[in-house]
Amino acid sequence: MTNPACTHLARPTAPPGWLTGAGHFLALGVLMGAWATSLPGLKRRFDYTDQELSLVLLALAAGAAVAFLSCARLMRAVGPQLTLRTTAVLAAHALLATQLVSSTVALVISAFLLGWASAAFDVAINARAVALERDLGRSVMSKLHAMFSTGGVLAALAAGALFSHGSQHPLWLAVPAALALVLSSLPAAAGASAPEPPAAPAAAPQRSRLLWRLGAAALLCLLCEGVMYDWSAVYMVQAFDASMALSVAGFGLFSAAMAFGRFTGDSLRDRHGVGRLLLAGCGLAAVGAVMAAHGGQRELALAGFVLVGLGLSNVIPIVFALAPRGCPSSPEHAIAFVSGIGFVGFLVGPPLVGLWSALFSLDTSLWLVAVASLGVAALAGRSRP
């Protein structure tokens, strides 16, 4: 007979499924963080204007849009695990390709592949995250998304250290690409549930109003995150003539604030409820964006980036956790829809900023973040249970 006390003592402090999921989110964070920190160097190497850089970012968004349209069907056909591993490998190689190509056409193709692979990988790991939260019976989504932000912090720290020593060789991205491949290959926990492909093709589930509202909220929130990811370093250079090493400080502080907010978000969500957390976070993000745009000093801009990160940190975990309520008959479809359309926002925001800066200025583009944050509060606030 098994001794219950021994069984209790042998139980791990963190479920294996959580550790695997954390590794997957960390992998995506490292990949996207490495891409974000490479943008000032790409802009300088190709001598792009803001508008020309925005066209490259538009190719990234186009790849994500294609993934959004096809990923749910792909997961139903081959399963989330194979989708996850295949897209991680493609995303890592596409990231390296963006740094090795020598023509704009090749860069656009590489960016498109990176957008498709990273978006499909995002959908697959979020589908597993919702299944894990359901199995554990408690909130873990914010902590998993905190690992994504932690990956961005690690990429910013590595880039800042290299740039401060005068090293800007693009092949340094081989390190984060290899790390992402190792993390994405972590095995799924035995017995862990996850959406599996059906035995026979089924009709596409109906999308409720709730699901559309959550998708719109995810799009606006990740649009804000995408702007901060891809333009914060460029903004520091153009607005304050920051060095390459200092330019990644804004992105690094934003990511660190996101990670901190998400590590504490699950307990805050259980204690204070979804509504208060959403409204307070979106308001804080709007204030931070205005401060960064019009503070006039780089210290105030950095402080604004921190507020935006703290404010937005728990919005996406909440929205993704609510997604299955919008389509109870097919949770994997709900996650694919909400996370897919949200990730399109993550990649559409940056080229939109490039076009905005051509008409107005780069600093005023941060008003897009402020307005979108308030829009998230209106949409997601109505969608809470």
N, C-alpha and C positions, 0 to 999 in steps of 0.2 A: 504493500500500500504506500502511496506517495504521501510524504509528510507535508501538510499544507504550509507549515512554516518555512520548510525548505523551498517549496514552490514559490512562496512569496519573496524569499530572499534572492532566488535565482532570476526573478523577473527583471529584465533590463529597464533602466530608467527611461530610455527612449525607444519606442517601437522600431524594429528594423525597417518597416515601411516608411516611417517618418524620415529616417536617416537616408534612405534611398531617394525619397522625394526631395529632401534638402539638397542632396548632391546634384540632382537634376536642375533645380532652380538656381543653384550656385553656378552650374555650367552655363546656363543661358545668360546669367548676369555677367559672368566673365567675358563671354563672347560679345555681348552688346556694349559692355563697358570698354572693351578694347577697341571696338569700332568707334565709339564716341570720342575716345582720347586720340584716335588717329586722324580725325577730321581736320584739325588745324594743319597738320603736316601734309595731308592730301591737298588741301586748298593751296598751300604754298608750293608744293611740288608741281602741280598742274597750272599754277598761276590763275586760279579760278576767281571770278567775282562771286558775291553772295548768290546771285541768280544762277550762275553756272553750277555752283555747288548744289543748289536746290534741285536742279534737274537730275543730278546723280541720286539725291535723296528720293526723288520722285520714282526712280527706277526701283529703289528699295521698297517703296510703298506699293508699287505695282505688283512686285513679287508677293508681298503679303496679301494683297487683294486676291490674287489667284489662289493662294493657300487657303484663304477664308472660304472660297467657293468650293474647294475640293477636299478639304481636310476631313470633314465628317464622313464623307463617302470612303476616303482612304482608310480611316480607322475602322470603319465597319467591314471593309474588305480584308485587311491584313492584320488588324488588331493594333491597339495603342502601343504595345511594347516594340514591335518592329517599326512602326511609324516613328516612335521616339528615337530609337537608335540610328535609323537611316538618316533622318533629318539632322540629327546632331553631327554626324560625320560630314554631311554636305555643307552644313553651316560653317563648320571649322575650316574646311577647305576653301569655301567661298570667301571667308574673311581673309585668309592668306592671299588669295588671288587678287583682292582689291588693292593689296599693297605691292604686288609684284608686276602688275600690268603697266604698260607704258603708253597706252592710248585711251582716249575718252570712251570710245566704243567698247573696248574690252572692260573698262571700269564699270560702265553701265550694265553690261551683261553680268559681271561678277556681283554687282550690287543687287540686281534682280534676283539672282540665285540665293544670295544671302538673305534677302527679304522673304523669299518663299520658304526656305529651309528653317529660318529662325521662327517665323510665324507658325508653321506646322509643328515645330518642336514645342512652342509655347502652348498650343492647343492640347497636344498630347500630355504634357506634364500637368496641365491644369485639370484635365479629365481624371487623371490619377489622383490629384490632390483632393478633388471633391469626393471620390470614392474612399480615400483614406479618412477624411473627416467624418464621413458617414459611418465607417467601420469603428472608429475610435469613440464616436458619440460625444465629441467635444471639439471646440474650435482650434484648428491648427493652421488655417489658411494664411493668416497674417504672418506667422512664423516662417512658413515656407516661402512666402513672397519676400520676407526679410532676407532670405538667403540670396535671392536675385539681387537685391540692393547691395548685399555684402560683396557679391561678385563685382559689382560696379566699383565699390570702394577699393577692392584689391587691384583692379585694373588701373584705377586712378593713381594709387600709391606707386605701383610699378612704373607707370608712365612718368609720373612726377620725378621719381628717383633717377630714371634714365635721362630725362630731359635736363635735370639740374646738373648732370655730369657731361652735358654736351652730346649725348648719344641720341640720335633720332633715326637710327636705321630701322626701316620698316620690318625687317625680319625678326625683331623682338616679339612680334605678335605670334610667332610660332610657339612661344611658351604658353600664353593663355589659350591658344587653339588646342595644344596638346593636353593641357589641364582639363579643358572642357570635354575632350574626347574621353579621358579617363573617368571623369565624374558621370558622364552620360551613360557609360557602360556598366554602372553599378547594377547588380541583379535585383530584380523585384523580390520582395519578401515572400516567402512561401505562404500560400494561403491568402495573400492579400487580394482583395477583390478589386476589380477594375472593369470598366465597360468592355465587353467582348463582342465580336462581330456576330450578328444573328445568323441562324442556319440558312435562311433564305432572304433575298432582298425584300424589304418592306417599303410601304409608301412613306414618303417624307412626313414626319410629324408636323402638326400644325403649330405655328408660332403665335403665342398669345400676346396680348397687349403688354403684359408684364415683361415678357421676354424682349420685346422691341424696346421698351423703356430702359431695361437693364443694358441692352446692347448700345443704345445711344449714350447712356451714362458712362459705359466702359470706353466708348470711342472718345468722348470729351476728356475723360480723365487721362487716358493714355496719350491723347494728343498733347496734353500738358507735359506729361512725362517725356514724350518724344522730343518736344521743344527743348526741355531742360537737358536731355541727354546730348542732343546733337548741336545745340547752339550755345550752351553755357560757356564752353571753353573759347569758342570763336568770339562770343560777346565780351569776355574779359580782355581778349587781345585788342579788339577794335575800340571798345569804350574806354579802356584804361591803359592801353599799350603794355599789357602784361607780358612777361616772358613766357616761353613755352612751358616752363616748369610751373609757373604761377597760374597759367591759363587753365590747367586741369584742377585747380583748387576749388573752383566753383562747382564743377561736376562732382568732385570727390566729396565736398561738404553736403551737397544735395543728396548724394547716394547714402552717405553716412546717416543723415537725418531720416531718410526713408527706412534704412535698416533699423535704427533705434525705435522709430514709431511702430514698425511692424513686429519687432520682438515683444513689445508691450501691448500690441493691439488686441490680441485674443482675450487677455484678461480684461482690458477696458471694454471690449465688446460684450463680454459676458456680464460685466458689472453695471455698465451704464446704458446698454442697449445700442441698437444700430442707429436710431434716429439722431441722438445727441452726438455720437461720434462722427457721423457724416456731416452734420451741419457745422460743428465746430471745426472739423478738418478743412472743409471747403472754404470757410471764411478765413481761416489762417493762411491757406494757400493764396487766396486773392490778395490779402494784405502783403504777403511776402513778395508777390510778383510786382505789385506797384512800388514797393520799397526798392527792389532791385532795379526797376526801370528808371526811377526818378530820384534815387538817393543822392546821386552825384559823386559818391565816393565808393571805392572798391570794397571797403569794409562793410558799408551798408548793403552793397550788392551781394556780397557773400552771405551776410546775415539774412537777406531776403531769400536767397537760394535755400538756406537752412529751413526757413519758415515754410516755403513751398514744399520741401521734402517732408517735413513733419505733417503738414496739413493733408497732403495727398496719400500718405503712406498706407492708410488702411481702407481707402475707398475701393480699390480694385479687389482686395481679398473679400470684402463684404459683398460686392456686386457678383463676383464669381460664386460665392457660397450661396447666394440667393437664386442663381440661374436655374437650377433644377426645378424650382417651384414654378417656373414659367413653362415647363414642359415635362411634367412628372412621368409621362409614358416613355420618354427617351432622354435620360439625363446626359448621355454623351452628346446628343444633338444639341441640347441646351448649352453645354459648356463650349462645344465647338463654335456655336453661333455667337455667343457673347464674347468669348475670348478672341475669336477670330476677327470679329468686327472691331473689337477694342484694339487689337494689335495693328489693324489697319490705321486706326487713329494715331497710334504710336509712331507710325512711319509716314503718315500724311502730314502731321503737324510740322515737321522740319522743312519740307519743301514749301509749305504754305508761308512759313516765316521768311524764307528767301524771297518769295514774290512780294510779301508785305514790305520787306525792307527796301525793295526796289521802288515802291511807291511812296513810302514814308521814311522810316528809319528802323534800325535793328532794335534800339532800346524800346521804342513804342510797341514792338511786336510782343513784348511781355504782357501787354494789356490783353492779348488773346488768351494767355494763361489765366489772368484774373477773371475774365468773362466766362471762359469755359469752366472754371472751378465753380462759379455760381450756378452755371447751368447743370453741372453734375448734382449739386445739392437739390435743385428743383426736381430733377428726374429720379435720382435714386431715393430721395426722401419719400416720394410717393410710392416707391416700390417695396419699401420695407414691410416685413410681416407684422 
